Amino acid sequence: MTMSMKDKICIVTGAASGIGKAIATRYVADGAKVAIADLDLEKANETARELTEKGPGEAMGVKMDVTSEEQVNAGTDAVVKAWGGVDVLVANAGIQIVHKVEDFPFDEWKKLLSIHLDGAFLTTKAAIPHMKKRGGGAVIYMGSVHSKEASALKAPYVTAKHGLLGLARVVSKEGGEYGVRANVICPGFVKTPLVEKQIPEQAKDLGISEEEVVNKIMLGDTVDQEFTTVEDVAELAWVFAAFPTNALTGQSVVVSHGWYMN
């Protein structure tokens, strides 16, 4: 079995920075063509230039608000026009907002669910017809240990990440005969700006020190008190994208230094 990303056409959402950028970097390094789909077009273009210079693959920037069906469809169409199709979708765009359930503003609940779930749905809906035309493809959702577990203060995030498991399983069932696979990556705490931002917020909400948030809340259940890296996550995203058969579909894999084991 040969696993390669050479010439695969990929869309990665939220790819101008963080985990999304690491995944795009890994794909381009293996010869893929990657659309850096992001709210911030300037940053997306900058990332695309940087990755294309490194090669051997190439990248392009695409403006995409994943909660807008119009923008998702337009962005997908731009990729198809440029490169001829879609082989891989990584629905990675996400945000984090923390409050206790009784204090959670409904607008913020809806905003978070929309970015994580509506975004995954809309990008999948746009990509699947193009994957079918090419005889198959890989849909990859960015879940979380919170697809399996719960933490205080994260009601919509935990709800959304659980929901992605269900969506992946349905896409797997519907896509099987067309060679369209769907899987979920479930990272533990990854040291990204999203997580850095949570440390003081959680310290304030829980009335503990920032050090205690890191060592007890975030890394307390890992085997080695280590954060997962963006490169760890990108490597798994490469496996899901490069794996050539339906043998690996409808699955979720946790990368969390043993925080969650199943």
Disulfide bonds with the S-S distance in Angstrom:
none
